[in-house]
Amino acid sequence: MKEYIFERKINYYETDRMGVVHHSNYIRFLEEGRCAWMESIGIPFDILEENGITVPVLGVNVEYKYHVTFNDTIEIHIFMKEYNGVRMTIGYKVVNKENGNIVLTGETKHCFTNKDLKPINLKKVNPEFNEKFKLLCY
């Protein structure tokens, strides 16, 4: 599995006065998708944390292309762009399922740390998790 697709329906409370999804909500949608993606590869965030590993967000970069409104369904296409055991960059393409419009493209950058937020190398700390992440790279 190189790409994971997470689907969700837009709720009314996620829209603004213009009836479109407020731009800040897309960051939450990406996180929802990222959490589902991590579960699908067998490394949910709670398992990482039980193993003393955290995955903080270092940066978010998105480009808004089109809008969605209440009751639209979006597909969030999630894929690994870069991974080296210490850092990873995850790519996203959000698509309106009904009409195929690309709603957003973007990426989030992450690193791996211990519980004290000290950077770690997953290759050394947990080779099993490292191998699972490596399998996601193109």
Beta strands, then each sheet from edge to edge (+ up, - down):
strand 1: 3-9
strand 2: 57-64
strand 3: 73-83
strand 4: 87-96
strand 5: 102-111
sheet 1: 1+ 3- 4+ 5- 2+
end
